[in-house]
Amino acid sequence: MYQALLADAKFHEQLLDFDRDLAATARAAGCRTCGGTLHSARFLRKPRGVPAGLSDAYAQRFSFCCSVDNCRHRVTPPSLRFLGRKFCLATVVTLVSAMQQGTTAFRLKRLSAMLGIDRRTLARWRGWWRLTFAAGPSQPVAMAAFMPPLDSAALRVSLLDRFAGGIEQKVVGLLRFLGPLTAGASTMHAF
């Protein structure tokens, strides 16, 4: 089920459309520091796990820079495609982390080989969920946002289950929830 969504180019194009909307809203708001006009300052990422058939625009992270001299403040809006400042796709990190729930060494090795993602990277993602997300500064907000409280032992799956709809709607809901963590400098630098 998760693997089919990871390979669905149409779903990923929808995430790009959502990011375009978030970027347009951020740009229209102007610079948070001085109110100046924001100019496009996109930057390329080299995302791993991108399904075949996506446009080159998918690898661009929306970002803006203030046009006012001596300000030049950067605004990077939230993203449903990328987590943190690195290259990782939000869907890949979220779903692959959920797939690791209750994993064995054999299953982890198979998952690593199937997705072409190093086991150390998978371990870092699992560590981020456990240490940075579940025990970090975002933890009180995440735990307070849901009733009954999230199951911290099965956090990734527990989070996905809190959103309504099919797997696509659940993933979009979770990515929207994580969105504020993806804007600008974030606590997700461990990727």
C-alpha positions as CSV (number, residue, x, y, z in Angstrom):
1,M,0.0,0.0,0.0
2,Y,2.7,2.5,1.0
3,Q,5.0,1.4,-1.9
4,A,2.3,2.1,-4.4
5,L,1.9,5.6,-3.1
6,L,5.7,6.2,-3.2
7,A,5.7,5.3,-6.9
8,D,2.6,7.3,-7.8
9,A,3.8,10.3,-10.0
10,K,0.3,11.8,-10.0
11,F,0.2,12.0,-6.2
12,H,3.6,13.6,-6.2
13,E,2.5,16.2,-8.8
14,Q,-0.4,17.0,-6.5
15,L,2.1,17.7,-3.7
16,L,4.0,20.0,-6.0
17,D,0.7,21.9,-6.6
18,F,0.1,22.2,-2.9
19,D,3.6,23.6,-2.5
20,R,3.0,26.1,-5.3
21,D,-0.1,27.3,-3.4
22,L,1.9,27.6,-0.1
23,A,4.7,29.5,-2.0
24,A,2.2,31.9,-3.6
25,T,0.7,32.6,-0.1
26,A,4.1,33.3,1.4
27,R,5.1,35.5,-1.5
28,A,1.9,37.5,-1.4
29,A,2.5,38.2,2.4
30,G,5.8,39.9,1.6
31,C,8.9,40.0,3.8
32,R,8.2,39.4,7.5
33,T,11.0,41.7,8.5
34,C,10.4,44.8,6.4
35,G,7.3,44.2,4.3
36,G,9.3,44.3,1.1
37,T,8.5,42.4,-2.1
38,L,9.8,38.9,-2.3
39,H,11.6,37.7,-5.3
40,S,12.0,34.0,-6.3
41,A,15.1,32.3,-5.0
42,R,14.4,28.7,-5.7
43,F,17.1,26.2,-5.1
44,L,17.6,22.7,-6.4
45,R,17.5,19.6,-4.3
46,K,18.5,16.1,-5.4
47,P,15.6,14.2,-3.9
48,R,15.9,10.5,-3.6
49,G,12.9,8.2,-4.2
50,V,11.2,10.3,-6.8
51,P,9.0,8.3,-9.0
52,A,9.6,8.3,-12.8
53,G,7.8,10.8,-14.9
54,L,8.0,13.8,-12.7
55,S,9.0,17.2,-14.1
56,D,12.3,18.8,-13.3
57,A,10.3,21.4,-11.2
58,Y,9.7,18.7,-8.6
59,A,13.4,19.0,-7.5
60,Q,13.1,22.7,-6.9
61,R,12.5,24.0,-3.4
62,F,10.4,27.2,-3.3
63,S,12.1,30.0,-1.5
64,F,12.1,33.8,-1.7
65,C,14.4,36.7,-1.0
66,C,13.4,40.2,0.1
67,S,14.1,42.8,-2.7
68,V,15.0,45.6,-0.2
69,D,18.7,46.4,0.1
70,N,20.1,45.8,3.6
71,C,17.3,43.3,4.3
72,R,17.5,40.5,1.8
73,H,15.6,38.3,4.3
74,R,15.0,34.8,3.0
75,V,11.5,33.2,3.3
76,T,11.2,29.5,2.7
77,P,7.5,28.5,2.9
78,P,6.4,25.1,4.3
79,S,6.5,22.2,2.0
80,L,4.6,19.0,1.6
81,R,7.4,17.6,-0.6
82,F,10.5,18.1,1.5
83,L,11.3,17.7,5.2
84,G,13.9,20.0,6.6
85,R,16.7,21.6,4.7
86,K,18.1,18.5,3.1
87,F,17.1,16.5,0.1
88,C,14.7,14.0,1.6
89,L,11.2,13.7,0.3
90,A,8.6,14.0,3.0
91,T,6.6,11.1,1.6
92,V,9.6,8.8,1.5
93,V,10.7,9.7,5.1
94,T,7.2,9.4,6.5
95,L,6.1,6.2,4.7
96,V,9.4,4.4,4.9
97,S,9.6,5.2,8.6
98,A,6.1,3.8,9.1
99,M,7.1,0.7,7.2
100,Q,10.0,0.2,9.7
101,Q,7.5,0.0,12.6
102,G,8.3,-3.3,14.3
103,T,11.0,-4.1,11.8
104,T,13.6,-6.9,12.1
105,A,17.2,-6.8,10.9
106,F,16.2,-8.9,7.9
107,R,13.2,-6.7,7.0
108,L,15.3,-3.6,7.4
109,K,17.9,-5.0,5.0
110,R,15.2,-5.9,2.5
111,L,13.6,-2.5,2.8
112,S,16.9,-0.8,2.3
113,A,17.7,-2.8,-0.8
114,M,14.2,-2.4,-2.3
115,L,14.3,1.4,-2.0
116,G,18.0,1.9,-2.6
117,I,18.3,3.8,0.7
118,D,21.2,3.0,3.0
119,R,20.3,1.3,6.3
120,R,22.2,4.1,8.2
121,T,19.9,6.6,6.5
122,L,16.9,4.6,7.6
123,A,18.3,4.5,11.1
124,R,18.8,8.3,11.1
125,W,15.1,8.8,10.0
126,R,13.9,6.4,12.8
127,G,16.1,8.4,15.2
128,W,14.6,11.7,14.1
129,W,11.1,10.4,14.8
130,R,12.1,9.0,18.1
131,L,14.4,11.7,19.4
132,T,13.8,15.0,17.6
133,F,10.1,14.7,16.8
134,A,8.8,12.6,19.7
135,A,11.1,14.0,22.4
136,G,12.1,17.4,20.9
137,P,10.5,20.9,20.9
138,S,7.7,19.9,18.6
139,Q,6.6,17.0,20.9
140,P,4.2,18.9,23.2
141,V,2.4,20.4,20.2
142,A,2.2,17.1,18.4
143,M,0.9,15.3,21.5
144,A,-1.6,18.1,22.3
145,A,-3.0,18.1,18.8
146,F,-4.6,14.7,19.1
147,M,-7.1,13.1,21.5
148,P,-6.7,10.4,22.6
149,P,-2.9,11.0,22.8
150,L,-0.6,9.5,20.2
151,D,1.0,6.1,20.9
152,S,4.6,7.2,21.2
153,A,5.8,3.6,20.7
154,A,4.2,3.4,17.2
155,L,4.4,7.2,16.5
156,R,4.6,7.1,12.7
157,V,1.7,4.8,12.2
158,S,-0.3,6.4,15.0
159,L,0.1,9.8,13.4
160,L,-1.0,8.5,10.0
161,D,-4.1,6.8,11.6
162,R,-5.2,10.1,13.0
163,F,-6.1,11.6,9.6
164,A,-9.3,10.7,7.8
165,G,-9.6,9.1,4.3
166,G,-7.6,6.7,2.3
167,I,-3.8,6.5,2.4
168,E,-3.4,9.5,0.1
169,Q,-5.5,11.7,2.2
170,K,-3.9,10.5,5.4
171,V,-0.4,11.2,4.0
172,V,-1.4,14.7,2.8
173,G,-3.0,15.4,6.3
174,L,0.2,14.3,8.0
175,L,2.4,16.3,5.6
176,R,0.3,19.4,6.2
177,F,0.6,18.8,10.0
178,L,4.4,18.6,9.6
179,G,4.5,21.6,7.2
180,P,5.5,24.2,9.8
181,L,8.6,22.2,10.6
182,T,9.7,22.3,7.0
183,A,9.8,26.1,6.6
184,G,13.1,27.8,6.7
185,A,15.6,26.7,9.3
186,S,14.1,23.8,11.2
187,T,14.8,21.1,13.7
188,M,14.9,18.6,10.9
189,H,18.6,19.2,10.0
190,A,19.5,15.6,11.0
191,F,18.5,14.3,7.6
